[in-house]
Amino acid sequence: MTKPETYIATGKRVITEESAALSKLADSLSQGFVDAVDAILASKGRVIVSGIGKSGHIARKIAATLASTGTPAQ
């Protein structure tokens, strides 16, 4: 049986790695991000998000997030 300290150490390691990845992502935002936000905000109808397989699952989650924040999406 694994000791609780191992779970805690693993959790801390994962959170630290994810935090570093999010920091890199934040640093990489550029004009392309601004252009994407402007395009979504300027849309007149629904924003269509698509994908196949895992990217399709992610697309559904993005569409749900957009819809829940006031941007009609499918």
Secondary structure as UniProt FT lines:
FT   HELIX           4..28
FT   HELIX           31..42
FT   HELIX           54..68
FT   TURN            69..70
//
